[in-house]
Amino acid sequence: MAQAAHTLRFTAKPESADELVAVFQRALPHILDDPTTVSWFVGRSEKDPATFVLAHTFTSEEARTAHFSGPAPTLIMSEGGPLFAAEPEIKDFSVMAGTGNGS
């Protein structure tokens, strides 16, 4: 079961939102290669297409901490950074219950 999670809220510059989608898509192969990832997804707001939420669950708190220096976050922050209207909002969570692969 996943032990730790985080959510990130991204707000893109309105003219850059579609470019940010492409950045998230390029990050996915790195996530798939990470054995500590239990689940990962990025959603786009239906009311505000410049707002995105990324949710990621991990096998442990240590894996969550180590993840931030890995290739997916590095790609998202380096390529996506110029597209952001504001700094991403990051919240860490302990997983209490869940469903899905590895839960």
Residue, then its C-alpha position, 0 to 999 in steps of 0.5 A: m500500500a502507498q505510504a506517502a503522497h503529495t499533491l501539487r497545484f500548478t497555474a500556467k500562464p493562460e497562453s502556456a497551458d497547452e505547452l505545460v500539458a506537453v511537459f507533463q506528458r514528457a515526464l510520464p516515462h520517468i514516473l513509469d521507471d520509478p519503482t517507488t511510484v504507486s500512482w501518479f496523475v495530472g488533472r486539468s480544471e474543467k472551469d479554469p484550463a490554466t489550473f492543473v493538479l498533480a497527485h502522486t503516491f509513493t511506497s514510503e516517505e523516504a521515496r517521496t522525499a527522494h523523488f524531488s531530486g529525480p528526473a520527472p520533477t527536474l523536467i517539470m520544473s525546468e521546462g515548465g517553470p517559464l510557463f507557470a503563472a505562480e510557484p506550484e503549491i505542494k502539499d504532503f500527505s500520509v495515506m490512510a486508505g486507497t484503491g488501485n494498483g499497489s494500494 
